[in-house]
Amino acid sequence: MVMKWKHSIVVLTLGVSLVATPASAAPAACTAPTPSTTQPGYLVADPDCDVDGTPFTALPDASRVYTGIRDGAAWRVELPRRWNGSLVVYAHGYRGAGTTVYVNNPALRAHYLARGFAWASSSYSTNGYDVGQGVRDSYTLIDVFRRATGKRANDVYMTGESMGGHVTAVAIEEHPRAFVGAMPTCGVIGDTELYDYFLDANVTAAALAGVDIDFPLQPAADYPQTWREQVGRILPKLGVTPGAPPALTPAGRTWSDVVERRTGGERPGFDGAFAYWNTARSIEPLSDLPFLFGLYPGVTGGTGGIADGNVTDNRFTVYRSTDKRKLTAAERRLNAEVLRVRHTARASDGLDGIPRVDGRPSIPVLSMHDIGDLFVPFSMEQVYAQRAAANGRSNLFVSRAIRGVGHCDFTQPELQRGFDDLVTWVRTGHRPAGDAVLNRRAVADPKFGCRWTVGVRDAFRSVPC
């Protein structure tokens, strides 16, 4: 734990070192990251400093900000001038495999304060796809808030984006009495189904291109280069070029149709979304490849860098490129030729590995997703909806489709309306409207997503709302 002295009020409480700063105080200069006390080799960035290197500054609606480091995780709290007694805990998304952790602000920060909500955010003490640690450090914020402010929140809402959506979904099941409502956005609320999708996109591309690939459970250090070379043979057969809009071949168009059905079904704007994501570069260590190819689970042996074994499995997956009642000859051929992979590990029952999302909420959950997102696909909403229905909890889940192609590409009005409707749901019991994400015809409607979308994304190409 770290103590920093500033021109402010200093508060010490058991187990937490913190700095409480009046909103009117001048921001202090940023300090260098400090060594983590819990994660050897990790550094913890100054919680009084934003990611861009500028000092964190309170908003006009804030009465006080609190920052500190606890158990290797930086945290930040902002308390409004007229607090309504409620707290929002915010969980951030995936940040790669670097060894410096940092805290950031939720996109709805100003809206929370204006409505009288306090908010709290954690860096987590680890990076990588460590959802379990995200849950631990986010849940700890409830106690951090109480110790820092001397106030106990009457109601706590949980929210998070991308991997933070996974954190949110697990947290409300792990701690069902701690929260009153949840709002995952662009979230991995289908747990390991995300990695199955990454597998499916790549093995179908290879099969359609006629390129043999493998899936090593223990990949050698040079396997990324091996995969890079295999992708180099796949791309021309599909009409995909790194960093450029694709000019799809017949095989490439079939692959697009397969990916569309694998990520939520026929829906407006998909062609533009597919072009967008195949033009984008992937993430490290394969940032020279088109986006989806850098996500091949075989590069990590299907572990996601965190699980104890391969969590992906497509032995019984039936790949479709059409919506016909029976498989076409081309579909039968694809399913016969595609590489099949068997899992050696599953989503975890606990907080180790990749935690499972049961889809058993005990509180209202309002989620939203870009229908053209091909990083964390729209199908995550459908997976959660199916699980909630199987558990008799459909009445506690509302999903809203947004007509965008990016990842977590939401406007402030979209997010604000979602949060406000969630709060009303919690306070009145009146379930807000959403989209019928499990209705194939509704999803395929050219106007799907129009109801909740505010603003036009240039990359989203479809019939105007």
Secondary structure, 3 states (H helix, E strand, C coil): CCCCCCCCEEEEECCEEEEEEECCCCCCCCCCCEECCCCCCCEECCCCECCCCCECCCCCCEEEEEEEEECCEEEEEEEECCCCCEEEEEECCCCCCCCEECCCCCCCHHHHHHCCCEEEEECCCCCCCCHHHHHHHHHHHHHHHHHHHCCCCCEEEEEEECHHHHHHHHHHHHCCCCCCEEEEECCCCCCCHHHHHHHHHHHHHHHHHCCCCCCCCCCCCCHHHHHHHHHHHHHHHHCCECCECCCCCHHHHHHHHHHHHHCCCCCCCHHHHHHHHHHCECCCCCCCCEHHHHHCHHHHCCCCCCCCCCCCCCCCCCCCCCCCCCCCHHHHHHHHHCCCCCCCCCCECCCCCCECCCCCCCCCEEEEEECCCCCCCCHHHHHHHHHHHHCCCHHHEEEEEECCCCCCCCCHHHHHHHHHHHHHHHHHCCCCCCCCCCCHHHHHCCCCCCCCCCCCCCCCCCCCC
